[in-house]
Amino acid sequence: MSLQNLKKEDPFAEDGLDGIEDQVGSEENYLHIRIQQRNGRKSLTTLQGLGKEYDPKKLLKAFKKEFACNGTVVEDEQLGEVIQLQGDQRIKIKNFLVENGILASNIKVHGF
């Protein structure tokens, strides 16, 4: 018994898939809330994917006042402006955004 690939088409060819790549895995409509572990028990929460209609500096100011933590806005080449907060603030950020009019279906919380 010989093992042969009887198909003559290239499975990696890009034929007839125009437009499908744009739909599959499009993450541009979501807000991503992630946690990154630093040294020891320290952690960093990031929020990315804010639309142009939201001012990240005003959001950061509201987050810092509401959650009693420090934070900053970082400019990334690929991701745009990313809000970083000290500590694990994932649930607090999600609740704050939902209470202030951002749909919960557009928010993805990542982490442990």
C-alpha positions in Angstrom: 0.0 0.0 0.0 1.5 3.3 -1.0 0.7 6.6 0.5 0.0 9.2 -2.2 -1.7 12.4 -2.4 -4.2 11.8 -5.2 -5.4 15.4 -5.4 -3.6 17.5 -8.0 -4.6 20.9 -6.6 -2.5 22.9 -4.3 -4.2 23.2 -0.9 -2.3 26.4 -0.2 -3.3 28.1 -3.4 -5.3 31.3 -3.1 -8.0 30.7 -5.7 -11.6 31.8 -5.2 -11.0 33.0 -1.7 -11.0 36.7 -2.4 -12.9 38.6 0.3 -13.1 35.7 2.7 -9.8 36.5 4.3 -11.2 39.9 5.3 -14.1 38.3 7.1 -12.3 35.5 8.8 -10.6 36.6 12.0 -11.5 40.2 11.7 -10.9 41.6 15.1 -11.2 45.3 14.3 -14.7 45.7 15.9 -13.7 44.3 19.3 -12.3 45.8 22.5 -9.6 43.5 23.9 -8.9 43.5 27.6 -5.8 41.5 28.5 -3.7 40.9 31.5 0.1 40.5 31.5 2.1 39.1 34.3 5.0 41.2 35.5 7.6 40.2 38.1 6.2 38.5 41.2 2.6 39.2 41.9 2.5 42.4 39.8 0.3 42.5 36.8 -0.6 44.9 34.0 -4.1 45.2 32.4 -4.3 46.5 28.8 -7.2 47.8 26.8 -6.9 48.0 23.0 -9.2 48.4 20.0 -10.8 51.7 21.0 -12.6 53.5 18.2 -11.8 57.0 17.1 -14.9 58.3 18.8 -13.4 57.7 22.3 -10.6 59.7 23.8 -8.2 57.3 25.5 -6.8 60.0 27.8 -10.2 60.9 29.1 -11.0 57.2 29.6 -7.7 56.7 31.4 -8.4 59.6 33.7 -11.8 58.1 34.5 -10.3 54.6 35.0 -7.6 55.9 37.4 -10.1 57.8 39.5 -12.7 55.0 39.6 -10.3 52.0 40.2 -7.7 53.8 42.4 -4.7 52.7 40.2 -2.1 54.2 38.0 -2.0 53.9 34.2 -0.8 55.3 30.9 -1.6 55.5 27.2 1.0 53.8 24.9 1.1 54.4 21.2 1.7 51.1 19.3 2.4 50.9 15.5 0.0 48.1 14.8 -2.6 48.3 17.6 -2.9 52.1 17.9 -3.4 53.6 21.3 -3.4 51.1 24.1 -4.4 51.9 27.7 -2.3 50.2 30.4 -3.4 50.0 34.0 -1.7 48.6 37.1 -3.1 45.5 38.6 -5.9 43.1 37.5 -8.6 45.5 36.4 -10.3 43.3 33.7 -13.7 42.9 35.3 -13.8 46.5 36.5 -13.0 47.8 33.0 -15.7 45.6 31.4 -18.3 46.7 33.9 -17.4 50.4 33.5 -17.6 50.2 29.7 -20.9 48.4 29.7 -22.4 50.9 32.2 -21.3 53.8 30.0 -22.8 52.5 26.8 -20.4 50.2 25.0 -22.0 46.9 24.0 -20.8 43.8 26.0 -20.8 41.7 22.8 -18.0 43.9 21.5 -15.8 43.3 24.5 -13.4 40.3 24.7 -11.7 39.6 28.1 -8.5 37.6 27.8 -6.3 36.2 30.5 -5.8 33.4 33.0 
